[in-house]
Amino acid sequence: PLVVPRPVPGLVSKRVLVMDYLPGVPLSRAREEMIKKGIDPESPEAKLFGRKLLRALTDVFGRCILETGFFHADPHAGNIFVMDDGEIGLIDYGQVKQISGRNRETLGKVMIALSESTGSPTDQKKIGDLALELGVEINPDAKDEAAAAIAMWLFDGSVAELPGGYDMGELSPNSPVKELASFPQDLVLVGRSTILIKGLSSRLNIPWSLAKEWAPIAKTVLDGGHGLGAEKDGRVRFRDVWTTMKQWGKGRATRTVQKLPAPIRSRILSFIVKVQEKKEDS
């Protein structure tokens, strides 16, 4: 779902990283480029692209962090490219990070616990215990629910309320973030990725739970499907073929719609946005 430039053999050294050129503009200039091309930033076309962007970043970072532990560690609007063909690119791999298998395993368990939580005290305690297992340290006078509230604030933007009466706003005096005594160095840059995606979902006004999106990846990893010592048996599975075909079909459909006259394109995209909004509400 996302284009990654390849390193150029023969030009890469210990001090210099040379990669493919991706034609396009950084996300920080995407709105300006839309206006130049006559696209209303509030149009169905722009909203659909916003959802595509959110989905692409969520999938890629989830797989990199949980499956391999090796991920892009400097995600910001200048490193995310809107390419000339409408695809999304991620550039600048001068800073990458790898987290340990132990932390990946625990992080995966946090995602699953959050996605399956009913909000009961037992579920909240489980989430909090896993957060502490990751190495999160809480202020001595913090509420019992502080660790769980921090995990929910960081990974589940779809919740309306946090346990312990904490506020969702990061700058609020009652934010659970204020209860952090220290955050594990191994996961600081993972936090940057999650906050980037949280910020995008907030700007797009789309309730977005990273925990729910990453939980299926976490389950596959913990079941031995990817990473953590898993070995592939070399067989081609129908599920993988079907996923690839769906992605190919979506790509063709998107390119076809983009070629339609503006009024027809707007109606089709408006319908697609409404369908996606209904799925998010259900």
C-alpha positions as CSV (number, residue, x, y, z in Angstrom):
1,P,0.0,0.0,0.0
2,L,3.0,2.3,0.2
3,V,6.0,3.0,-2.1
4,V,9.5,2.6,-0.7
5,P,12.6,3.8,-2.6
6,R,15.3,1.3,-3.2
7,P,19.0,1.9,-2.4
8,V,21.2,2.5,-5.4
9,P,24.0,-0.2,-5.5
10,G,27.4,1.3,-5.9
11,L,26.5,4.7,-4.5
12,V,25.8,3.7,-0.9
13,S,28.5,4.0,1.7
14,K,28.8,4.1,5.5
15,R,28.2,7.9,5.4
16,V,25.9,8.3,2.4
17,L,22.6,6.7,1.6
18,V,21.4,7.1,-2.1
19,M,18.0,5.8,-3.0
20,D,15.5,6.0,-5.9
21,Y,13.9,9.3,-6.7
22,L,10.2,9.5,-5.9
23,P,8.4,12.2,-8.0
24,G,5.8,14.0,-5.9
25,V,5.4,16.5,-3.0
26,P,5.7,16.0,0.8
27,L,2.5,15.7,2.7
28,S,3.2,19.1,4.3
29,R,2.5,20.6,0.8
30,A,-0.3,18.3,-0.3
31,R,-3.1,20.7,0.5
32,E,-1.4,23.5,-1.5
33,E,-0.9,21.1,-4.5
34,M,-4.5,20.0,-4.4
35,I,-5.7,23.6,-4.6
36,K,-3.3,24.2,-7.6
37,K,-4.8,21.2,-9.4
38,G,-8.4,22.5,-8.7
39,I,-9.2,19.8,-6.1
40,D,-11.2,21.0,-3.1
41,P,-9.4,19.8,0.1
42,E,-12.9,19.1,1.5
43,S,-14.0,17.1,-1.5
44,P,-14.8,13.4,-1.5
45,E,-11.7,12.8,-3.5
46,A,-9.5,14.5,-0.9
47,K,-11.3,12.6,2.0
48,L,-10.8,9.3,0.2
49,F,-7.2,10.0,-0.2
50,G,-6.9,10.8,3.5
51,R,-8.4,7.4,4.4
52,K,-6.0,5.8,2.0
53,L,-3.1,7.6,3.6
54,L,-4.2,6.6,7.1
55,R,-4.6,2.9,6.1
56,A,-1.3,2.7,4.3
57,L,0.7,4.2,7.2
58,T,-1.1,2.0,9.7
59,D,-0.5,-1.2,7.8
60,V,3.2,-0.5,7.0
61,F,4.2,0.6,10.4
62,G,2.2,-2.2,12.1
63,R,3.9,-4.9,10.0
64,C,7.4,-3.4,10.3
65,I,7.2,-2.9,14.0
66,L,5.5,-6.1,15.0
67,E,6.7,-8.6,12.3
68,T,10.3,-7.6,11.9
69,G,11.0,-5.0,14.6
70,F,12.9,-3.0,12.0
71,F,11.1,0.3,11.0
72,H,11.4,3.8,9.7
73,A,12.2,5.9,12.8
74,D,11.7,9.5,11.5
75,P,8.1,9.7,10.3
76,H,6.9,13.2,9.7
77,A,5.0,15.2,7.0
78,G,8.2,16.0,5.2
79,N,9.1,12.3,4.8
80,I,5.7,11.1,3.6
81,F,5.3,11.8,-0.2
82,V,2.2,12.2,-2.2
83,M,3.4,10.9,-5.6
84,D,2.4,12.2,-9.0
85,D,0.4,9.1,-9.7
86,G,-1.6,9.4,-6.4
87,E,0.4,6.7,-4.6
88,I,2.0,7.3,-1.2
89,G,5.7,7.1,-0.6
90,L,7.9,7.0,2.5
91,I,11.4,8.5,2.1
92,D,14.5,9.2,4.1
93,Y,15.8,6.0,5.7
94,G,18.8,7.6,7.3
95,Q,17.2,6.9,10.7
96,V,15.8,3.4,11.4
97,K,15.3,1.5,14.6
98,Q,15.0,-2.1,15.6
99,I,13.3,-3.3,18.8
100,S,13.9,-6.6,20.6
101,G,11.8,-9.7,20.0
102,R,10.8,-9.6,23.7
103,N,9.4,-6.1,23.4
104,R,7.7,-6.9,20.1
105,E,6.0,-9.8,21.8
106,T,4.8,-7.7,24.7
107,L,3.7,-4.9,22.4
108,G,1.7,-7.4,20.4
109,K,0.0,-8.6,23.6
110,V,-0.8,-5.0,24.4
111,M,-2.5,-4.5,21.0
112,I,-4.6,-7.7,21.5
113,A,-5.6,-6.8,25.1
114,L,-6.7,-3.3,24.0
115,S,-8.7,-4.6,21.0
116,E,-10.5,-7.3,23.1
117,S,-11.0,-5.1,26.2
118,T,-14.6,-4.7,27.4
119,G,-13.6,-1.9,29.8
120,S,-13.8,-4.1,32.9
121,P,-11.4,-3.6,35.8
122,T,-9.9,-7.0,35.0
123,D,-9.2,-6.0,31.4
124,Q,-7.8,-2.6,32.4
125,K,-5.4,-4.3,34.9
126,K,-4.2,-6.7,32.2
127,I,-3.5,-3.8,29.9
128,G,-1.7,-1.9,32.7
129,D,0.4,-4.8,33.7
130,L,1.5,-5.4,30.1
131,A,2.4,-1.7,29.7
132,L,4.5,-1.9,32.8
133,E,6.1,-5.1,31.4
134,L,7.2,-3.0,28.4
135,G,9.2,-0.9,30.8
136,V,6.8,2.1,31.3
137,E,7.4,3.7,34.7
138,I,4.6,5.6,36.4
139,N,4.8,8.4,39.0
140,P,4.6,7.0,42.6
141,D,1.4,8.9,43.3
142,A,-0.4,8.0,40.1
143,K,-3.8,6.4,40.0
144,D,-4.0,2.6,39.7
145,E,-5.5,3.0,36.2
146,A,-2.6,5.3,34.9
147,A,-0.7,2.6,33.0
148,A,-3.8,1.3,31.2
149,A,-4.8,4.9,30.4
150,I,-1.4,5.6,28.9
151,A,-1.6,2.5,26.7
152,M,-5.2,3.4,25.6
153,W,-4.2,7.1,24.9
154,L,-1.3,6.0,22.8
155,F,-2.8,3.1,20.8
156,D,-6.6,3.5,20.8
157,G,-7.9,6.8,19.5
158,S,-11.4,5.4,19.2
159,V,-12.2,5.4,22.9
160,A,-14.4,8.1,24.2
161,E,-13.2,7.9,27.8
162,L,-10.0,6.8,29.6
163,P,-10.0,4.9,32.8
164,G,-9.2,6.8,36.0
165,G,-11.0,9.9,34.7
166,Y,-8.0,11.0,32.6
167,D,-8.5,13.3,29.7
168,M,-7.7,12.4,26.0
169,G,-6.0,15.8,25.4
170,E,-2.2,15.5,25.5
171,L,-1.8,19.1,26.8
172,S,-4.5,18.7,29.5
173,P,-3.3,18.9,33.1
174,N,-5.2,15.7,33.6
175,S,-3.6,13.8,30.7
176,P,-2.3,10.3,31.5
177,V,1.0,11.3,29.8
178,K,1.7,13.5,32.8
179,E,1.9,10.4,35.0
180,L,4.9,9.0,33.0
181,A,8.1,8.9,35.1
182,S,10.0,7.3,32.2
183,F,9.3,5.7,28.9
184,P,11.5,2.8,27.6
185,Q,14.1,4.0,25.1
186,D,13.5,1.0,22.9
187,L,9.9,2.2,22.3
188,V,10.3,6.0,22.1
189,L,10.5,6.0,18.3
190,V,7.6,3.5,18.1
191,G,5.7,6.2,20.0
192,R,6.6,8.8,17.3
193,S,4.9,6.6,14.6
194,T,1.8,6.1,16.7
195,I,1.5,9.8,17.5
196,L,1.9,10.7,13.8
197,I,-1.0,8.4,12.9
198,K,-3.1,9.7,15.8
199,G,-2.5,13.2,14.6
200,L,-3.6,12.3,11.0
201,S,-6.8,10.6,12.3
202,S,-7.6,13.6,14.4
203,R,-7.2,16.0,11.5
204,L,-9.3,13.8,9.3
205,N,-11.9,13.4,12.0
206,I,-11.8,9.6,11.8
207,P,-11.9,7.7,15.0
208,W,-8.9,5.3,14.6
209,S,-7.8,2.5,16.9
210,L,-4.2,1.4,16.2
211,A,-4.8,-1.5,18.6
212,K,-7.7,-2.9,16.6
213,E,-5.8,-2.4,13.3
214,W,-2.6,-4.0,14.6
215,A,-4.2,-6.8,16.7
216,P,-4.6,-9.2,13.7
217,I,-0.9,-8.7,12.8
218,A,0.1,-9.3,16.5
219,K,-2.0,-12.5,16.6
220,T,-0.2,-13.8,13.5
221,V,3.2,-13.0,14.9
222,L,2.5,-14.5,18.3
223,D,1.1,-17.6,16.6
224,G,4.4,-18.0,14.8
225,G,3.2,-16.7,11.4
226,H,5.9,-14.0,11.1
227,G,9.1,-13.1,12.9
228,L,10.0,-14.2,16.4
229,G,11.7,-17.2,15.1
230,A,9.1,-18.3,12.5
231,E,10.1,-20.0,9.4
232,K,8.2,-20.0,6.1
233,D,7.4,-23.4,4.5
234,G,7.7,-22.0,1.0
235,R,4.1,-22.7,0.1
236,V,1.9,-20.2,-1.7
237,R,-1.2,-19.7,0.4
238,F,-4.6,-18.8,-1.1
239,R,-5.1,-16.0,1.5
240,D,-1.9,-14.3,0.3
241,V,-2.8,-14.6,-3.3
242,W,-6.3,-13.2,-2.6
243,T,-4.9,-10.3,-0.6
244,T,-2.6,-9.4,-3.5
245,M,-5.4,-9.6,-6.1
246,K,-7.6,-7.4,-4.0
247,Q,-4.8,-4.8,-3.7
248,W,-4.2,-5.0,-7.5
249,G,-8.0,-4.6,-8.2
250,K,-8.3,-1.6,-5.9
251,G,-5.3,0.0,-7.7
252,R,-6.9,-0.5,-11.1
253,A,-10.3,0.7,-9.9
254,T,-8.7,3.9,-8.4
255,R,-6.9,4.7,-11.6
256,T,-10.1,4.2,-13.6
257,V,-12.1,6.5,-11.4
258,Q,-9.4,9.2,-11.6
259,K,-9.8,9.3,-15.4
260,L,-13.6,10.0,-15.2
261,P,-15.1,13.5,-15.7
262,A,-15.0,15.5,-12.5
263,P,-18.8,15.5,-11.8
264,I,-19.1,11.7,-12.2
265,R,-15.8,11.1,-10.3
266,S,-17.1,13.3,-7.4
267,R,-20.4,11.3,-7.1
268,I,-18.6,7.9,-7.1
269,L,-16.0,9.0,-4.6
270,S,-18.7,10.6,-2.4
271,F,-20.5,7.2,-2.3
272,I,-17.3,5.4,-1.4
273,V,-16.6,7.8,1.4
274,K,-20.2,7.3,2.8
275,V,-19.7,3.5,2.7
276,Q,-16.4,3.7,4.5
277,E,-17.9,6.0,7.2
278,K,-20.7,3.5,7.8
279,K,-18.1,0.8,8.3
280,E,-16.3,2.9,10.8
281,D,-19.5,3.6,12.7
282,S,-20.6,0.0,12.8
